[in-house]
Amino acid sequence: MLQPRRLPASILRIWTSTTRLKQPQLPLCIRHDSRWTPGHPRPRQKIPKEYDEVLVPEDPKDNIPGWKEFKEDLISKVRKPDEIAAINELSPQEAMFLMDPDSYQEMDADDEAGMRTIPANKNYFSAHPVVEQRLQDVEKMMEKYGHLPKAPPAAWPLREWKRAAIARPRDLDMRAGQYDPKGLRGSIRRTILQIVKELNKIHPVLMPQELKVWLDDFAPLRQEGTAGVRQKRVLDRFQRSKGNGKRKTARAKVQVVPGDGQVFVNGVPAADFFKRTKDVENVIWPLQSLNVLAQYNVWVSTWGGGTTGSLSVEPGC
């Protein structure tokens, strides 16, 4: 086997001095679409000629006298980038107010053409602003007069609630927009009626004139002679007072005249018509409660419903 030949040390020393081994060098930058060689700065982007001059929009606040100095004073006090952005987003009117709040006056209508206007009605951005405003007006009347004492049910004024002016055009605030009848839902109608009926329970003697006029305009009073109105009893030429009553299928007609306390039912004394003493006591209870049992005679004509049904009608007559 042949042994490799070794060069003498002298010849090897001369060859290394004349021949220099060059180390490979990394390229300065490997350019790709969106990458660069780590360890090297990004390549400088070339700006097209048509974009060499970038136009910065003019800030309208710079035309206000003293704003630049006031702005520099504000920027010297900020600590966060968001605060600087808030300063730059100020409108000219807000800048003038910050510079001198005491002497700031609102601009005329001609100057406010470019400003955002505030709606006159605070319900402008609700689904049905006109209806919401009507409900709030009724609630204000409740807050103003709802604490007054209430009267007993017999003293409550009777009104035409079916003709109530819940959404009358002249009572609505049209500054918020047009009235949409579909916006008056049943829940809002019931809420308004419930509030007004609570105001109607206030004692008539203590009811203020403003509230009385408002209630009369909302729902008029029932006229005499209409159904549901408490009628005034008038005696006929025989000094009789008549009344009718009914319950389910039972009917009764009652005549009350001055007398000595006799009670007849279908031409028979009440003690003979009713089999139980308690039933007789229930019939004469209205006169007995007024302590006039011995001053009047009562004639009752009844039919339908049996004895118990007739009994339930007569005391109410």
C-alpha positions as CSV (number, residue, x, y, z in Angstrom):
1,M,0.0,0.0,0.0
2,L,1.4,3.4,-1.0
3,Q,2.0,5.9,1.8
4,P,0.9,9.5,1.2
5,R,3.8,11.9,0.6
6,R,4.2,14.8,3.0
7,L,5.5,18.1,1.8
8,P,8.4,19.6,3.5
9,A,7.7,22.3,6.1
10,S,9.6,24.9,4.2
11,I,7.6,24.5,1.0
12,L,4.3,24.5,3.0
13,R,5.3,27.7,4.7
14,I,5.9,29.5,1.4
15,W,2.6,28.3,-0.1
16,T,0.5,29.6,2.8
17,S,2.1,33.0,2.7
18,T,1.4,33.5,-1.0
19,T,-2.1,32.0,-1.0
20,R,-4.6,33.7,1.2
21,L,-7.7,31.8,2.3
22,K,-10.7,34.2,2.0
23,Q,-13.6,33.8,4.5
24,P,-17.0,33.7,2.9
25,Q,-18.9,37.0,3.5
26,L,-22.7,37.2,4.1
27,P,-24.6,39.3,1.6
28,L,-25.6,42.7,2.8
29,C,-29.4,42.0,2.2
30,I,-31.5,39.3,0.7
31,R,-34.5,41.2,-0.8
32,H,-37.8,39.5,-0.9
33,D,-41.3,40.9,-1.1
34,S,-41.9,41.1,2.6
35,R,-38.8,39.7,4.3
36,W,-35.3,40.8,5.0
37,T,-32.2,39.2,6.4
38,P,-32.2,39.2,10.2
39,G,-29.5,41.4,11.7
40,H,-29.7,44.0,8.9
41,P,-31.9,47.1,8.8
42,R,-34.9,47.2,6.6
43,P,-34.3,48.3,3.0
44,R,-35.2,51.9,2.4
45,Q,-38.5,52.3,0.6
46,K,-38.4,54.5,-2.4
47,I,-41.1,57.2,-2.4
48,P,-42.6,57.9,-5.8
49,K,-42.0,61.3,-7.2
50,E,-45.7,62.3,-7.1
51,Y,-45.8,61.7,-3.3
52,D,-42.6,63.4,-2.4
53,E,-44.5,66.3,-0.8
54,V,-47.1,65.1,1.7
55,L,-49.8,67.6,2.4
56,V,-50.9,67.9,6.1
57,P,-54.4,69.1,6.6
58,E,-54.7,72.5,8.3
59,D,-56.1,72.5,11.8
60,P,-58.9,75.0,12.1
61,K,-58.0,75.7,15.7
62,D,-54.6,77.2,14.6
63,N,-56.5,80.3,13.4
64,I,-57.7,81.0,17.0
65,P,-55.5,83.7,18.6
66,G,-53.5,82.3,21.4
67,W,-54.3,78.6,20.7
68,K,-50.8,77.5,19.8
69,E,-49.4,78.7,23.1
70,F,-52.3,77.3,25.0
71,K,-51.8,74.0,23.2
72,E,-48.1,73.8,24.0
73,D,-49.0,74.4,27.7
74,L,-51.5,71.6,27.6
75,I,-49.1,69.1,25.9
76,S,-46.5,69.8,28.5
77,K,-48.9,68.5,31.2
78,V,-50.0,65.3,29.4
79,R,-48.6,61.9,30.4
80,K,-50.3,59.5,27.9
81,P,-50.6,59.5,24.1
82,D,-54.4,59.3,24.4
83,E,-54.4,62.7,26.0
84,I,-52.6,64.2,23.1
85,A,-55.1,62.7,20.7
86,A,-57.9,64.1,22.8
87,I,-56.4,67.6,22.5
88,N,-56.1,67.3,18.7
89,E,-59.7,66.2,18.3
90,L,-61.1,69.3,20.1
91,S,-63.5,71.4,18.0
92,P,-62.8,75.1,17.7
93,Q,-65.7,75.9,20.0
94,E,-64.4,73.6,22.7
95,A,-60.9,75.1,22.3
96,M,-62.3,78.6,22.8
97,F,-64.2,77.5,25.9
98,L,-61.1,75.9,27.4
99,M,-59.1,79.0,26.8
100,D,-61.6,81.3,28.5
101,P,-64.7,79.7,30.0
102,D,-66.0,82.9,31.5
103,S,-66.1,85.1,28.4
104,Y,-67.1,82.3,26.0
105,Q,-70.4,83.0,24.2
106,E,-72.3,80.6,22.0
107,M,-72.1,81.3,18.3
108,D,-74.9,82.6,16.2
109,A,-77.1,80.4,14.1
110,D,-75.1,81.2,11.0
111,D,-71.9,80.1,12.7
112,E,-73.5,76.9,13.9
113,A,-74.2,75.6,10.4
114,G,-71.3,73.3,10.6
115,M,-71.8,72.2,14.2
116,R,-73.9,69.2,15.4
117,T,-77.3,70.4,16.6
118,I,-78.9,69.1,19.8
119,P,-82.5,67.9,19.5
120,A,-85.1,70.0,21.4
121,N,-86.8,66.8,22.6
122,K,-84.6,64.5,24.7
123,N,-86.6,61.5,23.4
124,Y,-85.5,62.2,19.8
125,F,-83.4,59.0,19.6
126,S,-86.0,56.7,21.1
127,A,-88.1,54.3,19.0
128,H,-91.3,56.4,19.4
129,P,-90.2,59.8,20.7
130,V,-93.7,61.5,20.6
131,V,-95.4,58.7,22.5
132,E,-92.6,58.6,25.1
133,Q,-92.9,62.3,25.6
134,R,-96.6,62.0,26.2
135,L,-96.0,59.3,28.8
136,Q,-93.5,61.4,30.6
137,D,-95.9,64.4,30.7
138,V,-98.5,62.2,32.4
139,E,-95.8,61.0,34.9
140,K,-94.9,64.6,35.7
141,M,-98.5,65.3,36.7
142,M,-98.4,62.2,38.9
143,E,-95.2,63.3,40.6
144,K,-96.6,66.8,41.2
145,Y,-100.1,65.9,42.6
146,G,-99.9,62.2,43.4
147,H,-99.2,62.8,47.1
148,L,-102.6,64.5,47.8
149,P,-105.2,62.5,49.9
150,K,-107.6,60.2,48.1
151,A,-111.3,60.2,48.3
152,P,-113.6,57.2,49.0
153,P,-114.7,55.3,45.9
154,A,-118.2,56.8,46.1
155,A,-116.8,60.3,45.6
156,W,-114.6,59.6,42.6
157,P,-115.7,61.6,39.5
158,L,-117.1,59.4,36.7
159,R,-115.4,60.0,33.4
160,E,-115.6,58.8,29.9
161,W,-112.4,56.8,29.9
162,K,-113.2,55.3,26.5
163,R,-113.0,58.8,25.0
164,A,-109.7,59.6,26.8
165,A,-107.3,61.8,24.9
166,I,-104.3,59.5,25.2
167,A,-102.6,60.6,22.0
168,R,-104.4,63.8,20.8
169,P,-102.3,65.7,18.2
170,R,-102.5,69.0,20.1
171,D,-101.3,67.3,23.3
172,L,-98.2,65.8,21.7
173,D,-94.7,67.3,21.4
174,M,-94.0,67.2,17.6
175,R,-90.5,68.6,18.0
176,A,-89.2,65.0,18.2
177,G,-90.8,63.9,14.9
178,Q,-94.0,62.8,13.5
179,Y,-96.6,60.8,15.4
180,D,-96.9,57.2,14.5
181,P,-100.2,55.6,15.7
182,K,-98.5,52.1,15.6
183,G,-96.1,53.3,18.2
184,L,-98.9,53.6,20.9
185,R,-98.7,50.0,22.1
186,G,-101.3,48.6,24.4
187,S,-98.9,48.5,27.4
188,I,-98.2,52.3,27.0
189,R,-102.0,53.0,26.7
190,R,-102.7,51.0,29.9
191,T,-99.9,52.7,31.8
192,I,-101.2,56.2,30.9
193,L,-104.8,55.3,31.9
194,Q,-103.6,53.7,35.1
195,I,-101.8,56.9,36.1
196,V,-104.6,59.2,35.2
197,K,-107.2,57.1,37.1
198,E,-105.0,57.3,40.2
199,L,-105.0,61.1,39.8
200,N,-108.8,61.0,39.5
201,K,-109.1,59.4,43.0
202,I,-107.8,62.6,44.6
203,H,-110.5,64.1,46.9
204,P,-112.6,66.7,44.9
205,V,-112.4,69.2,47.7
206,L,-108.6,69.1,47.7
207,M,-108.0,68.8,44.0
208,P,-106.2,71.8,42.6
209,Q,-107.8,73.7,39.8
210,E,-104.9,73.0,37.4
211,L,-105.3,69.3,37.9
212,K,-109.1,69.4,37.6
213,V,-108.9,71.3,34.2
214,W,-106.2,68.8,33.0
215,L,-108.4,65.8,34.0
216,D,-111.5,67.3,32.3
217,D,-109.5,67.8,29.1
218,F,-108.0,64.3,29.3
219,A,-111.4,62.5,29.9
220,P,-114.7,64.4,30.1
221,L,-117.1,63.8,32.9
222,R,-120.1,61.6,32.2
223,Q,-123.3,63.5,31.6
224,E,-126.4,62.9,33.7
225,G,-128.8,60.3,32.1
226,T,-126.0,58.2,30.6
227,A,-125.3,54.6,31.7
228,G,-123.1,54.3,34.7
229,V,-123.8,57.7,36.2
230,R,-125.2,57.9,39.7
231,Q,-128.8,59.1,39.2
232,K,-130.6,61.5,41.5
233,R,-133.6,59.8,43.0
234,V,-136.8,61.7,42.5
235,L,-140.0,60.9,44.3
236,D,-143.2,60.6,42.2
237,R,-146.6,62.0,43.0
238,F,-147.3,59.2,45.5
239,Q,-143.9,59.9,47.3
240,R,-142.5,56.7,46.1
241,S,-138.8,55.9,45.4
242,K,-138.3,53.2,42.8
243,G,-135.3,51.1,42.0
244,N,-134.3,48.0,39.9
245,G,-131.7,45.4,40.6
246,K,-130.4,42.3,38.9
247,R,-127.8,39.5,39.5
248,K,-127.3,36.7,37.0
249,T,-130.9,35.6,36.1
250,A,-132.6,37.2,39.1
251,R,-134.5,40.5,38.8
252,A,-136.2,42.7,41.3
253,K,-138.2,45.9,41.4
254,V,-138.4,47.8,44.7
255,Q,-140.7,50.6,45.8
256,V,-140.0,52.5,49.1
257,V,-142.7,54.8,50.6
258,P,-143.1,56.5,54.0
259,G,-144.8,54.0,56.4
260,D,-144.5,52.0,59.6
261,G,-141.8,49.5,58.6
262,Q,-143.7,46.8,56.7
263,V,-141.8,44.7,54.0
264,F,-143.6,42.7,51.4
265,V,-142.1,40.4,48.8
266,N,-144.3,39.5,45.9
267,G,-147.3,40.5,48.0
268,V,-146.3,38.3,50.9
269,P,-144.6,39.5,54.2
270,A,-140.9,39.0,54.1
271,A,-141.1,36.8,57.2
272,D,-143.4,34.4,55.3
273,F,-141.6,34.6,51.9
274,F,-138.2,33.7,53.3
275,K,-137.9,30.5,55.3
276,R,-134.7,31.5,57.2
277,T,-134.5,34.4,59.8
278,K,-131.1,35.4,58.4
279,D,-132.6,36.0,55.0
280,V,-135.2,38.4,56.5
281,E,-132.5,40.3,58.4
282,N,-130.5,40.7,55.2
283,V,-133.5,42.3,53.5
284,I,-134.2,44.9,56.2
285,W,-130.5,45.5,56.9
286,P,-130.2,48.7,54.6
287,L,-133.1,50.4,56.5
288,Q,-131.8,49.2,59.8
289,S,-128.3,50.4,59.2
290,L,-129.7,53.9,58.6
291,N,-132.0,53.6,61.7
292,V,-135.1,54.3,59.6
293,L,-136.7,50.8,59.7
294,A,-140.0,52.1,61.3
295,Q,-140.3,55.0,58.9
296,Y,-140.7,53.3,55.5
297,N,-142.7,50.5,53.9
298,V,-141.0,48.4,51.2
299,W,-142.7,46.5,48.3
300,V,-140.6,44.1,46.3
301,S,-141.5,42.3,43.0
302,T,-138.9,39.6,42.2
303,W,-138.6,36.7,39.8
304,G,-135.9,34.4,38.5
305,G,-132.9,32.9,40.3
306,G,-134.9,31.3,43.2
307,T,-135.1,32.5,46.8
308,T,-131.3,32.9,47.2
309,G,-131.0,34.9,43.9
310,S,-133.8,37.2,44.9
311,L,-132.3,37.8,48.3
312,S,-128.9,38.8,46.7
313,V,-130.7,41.4,44.6
314,E,-133.0,43.1,47.1
315,P,-130.5,44.6,49.6
316,G,-128.8,46.3,46.7
317,C,-131.9,48.0,45.6
